[in-house]
């Protein structure tokens, strides 16, 4: 799939790029079907919100331990998503700052990035900023970089990523290899299944 622009987007204005991690840069998404089955919740439930709503401390601690186990197990198997390393390397060569904003825990994100050998310097987890779809992580990075949110490109693979970008006022790109294309793809400014297509579009935009 080429890079599909679903809305008017000027990639030339991009001054920083933030990535989701699992399923976007790394093939490290937990087995959500098994996780939800073990937690006895429906697939598609916002697991972190569900966890926050648990009032019993013992039950919350038990559920949290299960979630951490799945996150760490999947991180231990992480590999680069095809084309992602080339994209990160290109952004570095173009002088565009990059960061990662993930709903994962810091420990699991560290394991994933260690397996990838990824050198993106700024990594925000749910322990560092409110979990997506809160825009705060994006806004924190924009403030650090000294750029406006509309000058930031957020790249992710799921609904929460698109909601985060929209809530922050950032440009969104959905990395999608699902067929059929999920309904939430309509929220994205751009959609692609090929990161090299994004590299070419950035080159054409003057980066």
C-alpha positions in Angstrom: 0.0 0.0 0.0 1.4 3.5 -0.8 1.0 6.3 1.7 -2.6 7.2 1.6 -3.4 10.8 2.6 -7.0 10.8 3.9 -6.9 14.5 4.9 -5.0 17.5 3.8 -1.5 17.0 5.3 1.7 19.0 4.7 4.5 16.8 5.7 6.9 19.7 5.1 5.7 21.2 8.4 6.7 18.2 10.5 9.4 19.1 13.0 9.2 16.0 15.2 8.0 12.4 15.1 6.5 10.4 18.0 6.0 6.6 17.7 3.9 4.1 19.5 6.0 1.1 20.3 4.2 -2.3 20.3 2.9 -3.1 16.8 4.3 0.1 15.4 8.1 -0.2 15.7 8.2 -3.6 17.2 6.3 -6.9 16.8 5.8 -7.0 20.6 2.0 -6.7 21.1 0.9 -8.9 24.0 -1.5 -11.8 23.2 -4.6 -9.7 24.0 -7.1 -12.5 23.4 -5.4 -14.7 26.1 -4.8 -11.7 28.4 -8.5 -10.7 28.3 -9.5 -14.3 28.8 -7.3 -14.6 31.9 -8.6 -11.3 33.3 -12.1 -12.4 32.4 -12.9 -9.2 30.4 -14.2 -8.8 26.9 -11.8 -8.3 24.1 -11.7 -4.6 23.1 -12.1 -3.3 26.7 -9.6 -0.6 27.6 -7.5 -2.7 29.9 -5.8 0.1 31.7 -9.0 2.0 32.4 -10.6 -1.3 33.6 -7.6 -1.7 35.9 -7.9 1.8 37.3 -11.6 1.2 38.1 -10.9 -1.8 40.3 -11.5 -0.8 43.9 -10.3 -3.9 45.7 -6.5 -3.4 46.3 -5.8 -7.2 46.3 -7.8 -7.8 43.1 -6.0 -4.8 41.4 -2.6 -6.0 42.4 -3.4 -9.5 41.1 -4.7 -8.1 37.7 -1.7 -5.8 37.4 0.7 -8.7 37.9 -1.0 -10.6 35.1 -0.8 -7.6 32.8 2.9 -7.1 33.6 3.6 -10.8 32.9 2.0 -10.6 29.4 3.9 -7.3 28.6 7.2 -8.7 29.6 6.7 -12.0 27.8 5.8 -10.3 24.5 8.7 -7.8 24.9 11.2 -10.7 25.2 10.2 -11.8 21.7 10.3 -8.3 20.1 11.6 -7.8 16.6 11.6 -4.8 14.2 8.4 -4.2 12.2 9.5 -4.3 8.5 10.8 -0.9 7.4 10.6 0.6 10.9 14.4 0.7 11.4 15.0 2.3 8.1 12.4 4.9 8.9 13.9 5.7 12.3 17.4 5.9 10.7 16.1 8.2 8.0 14.5 10.6 10.5 17.8 10.7 12.4 19.7 11.5 9.3 17.2 14.2 8.4 17.7 15.8 11.8 14.1 15.3 12.9 13.8 14.5 16.7 12.0 11.3 17.6 10.4 9.9 20.7 8.3 6.9 21.8 5.0 7.1 23.7 3.7 3.8 24.8 1.0 2.4 27.1 3.5 -0.2 28.2 5.4 -0.3 31.5 8.9 1.1 31.5 10.5 -2.3 32.2 8.9 -4.0 29.2 9.6 -1.0 26.9 13.2 -1.2 27.9 13.4 -4.9 27.1 11.8 -4.3 23.7 14.1 -1.4 22.8 17.1 -3.4 24.0 16.2 -6.3 21.7 15.8 -3.9 18.8 19.0 -1.9 19.5 16.8 1.1 19.1 18.4 4.4 20.1 15.4 6.7 20.2 16.4 8.9 23.2 13.0 9.9 24.6 10.7 7.1 25.8 7.4 7.9 27.7 5.5 5.0 29.2 2.3 4.9 31.3 4.6 5.4 34.3 5.8 8.8 32.9 2.6 10.3 31.5 -1.1 9.6 31.5 -1.9 6.6 29.3 -3.2 7.2 25.8 -5.6 8.4 24.6 -4.6 11.2 26.9 -2.7 13.8 24.8 -0.3 14.7 27.6 2.6 12.6 26.4 2.5 14.2 23.0 2.2 17.7 24.5 5.1 17.0 26.8 7.4 16.1 23.9 6.2 19.1 21.9 7.0 21.4 24.8 10.5 19.8 25.1 11.2 20.2 21.4 9.8 23.7 21.3 7.3 22.9 18.5 3.5 23.2 18.1 1.4 20.0 18.2 0.4 20.5 14.6 4.1 20.2 13.7 4.3 16.8 15.3 3.7 13.5 13.5 2.3 10.7 15.6 2.7 7.2 14.2 0.7 4.3 15.7 -1.2 1.1 14.9 -4.4 1.3 16.9 -7.4 3.4 17.8 -5.8 4.8 21.0 -2.9 6.2 18.9 -5.3 8.0 16.5 -7.3 9.4 19.4 -4.1 10.6 21.1 -3.0 12.5 18.0 -6.4 14.0 17.6 -6.7 15.0 21.2 -3.2 16.7 21.0 -3.8 18.3 17.6 -1.0 16.4 16.0 -0.8 14.8 12.5 -1.6 11.1 12.7 -0.4 8.2 10.6 -1.9 4.7 11.1 0.4 1.8 10.3 -2.0 -0.9 9.3 -1.5 -4.4 8.0 -5.0 -5.7 9.0 -7.5 -6.9 6.4 -10.2 -5.8 6.3 -9.0 -2.3 7.3 -10.5 -1.4 10.7 -13.2 1.2 10.9 -11.0 3.5 13.1 -8.6 3.9 10.2 -11.0 6.6 9.0 -9.7 8.8 11.9 -6.1 8.8 10.6 -4.7 11.7 8.5 -2.6 9.1 6.7 -2.5 5.3 6.4 0.2 3.0 5.1 1.5 -0.6 5.5 4.9 0.4 4.2 7.2 2.6 6.1 9.4 3.1 3.1 6.5 4.9 1.5 6.6 7.4 4.4 10.3 7.9 3.9 9.8 8.8 0.3 6.9 11.1 1.2 9.1 12.9 3.7 11.9 13.2 1.1 9.4 14.8 -1.3 8.3 17.2 1.4 11.8 18.5 1.8 13.1 16.5 4.7 
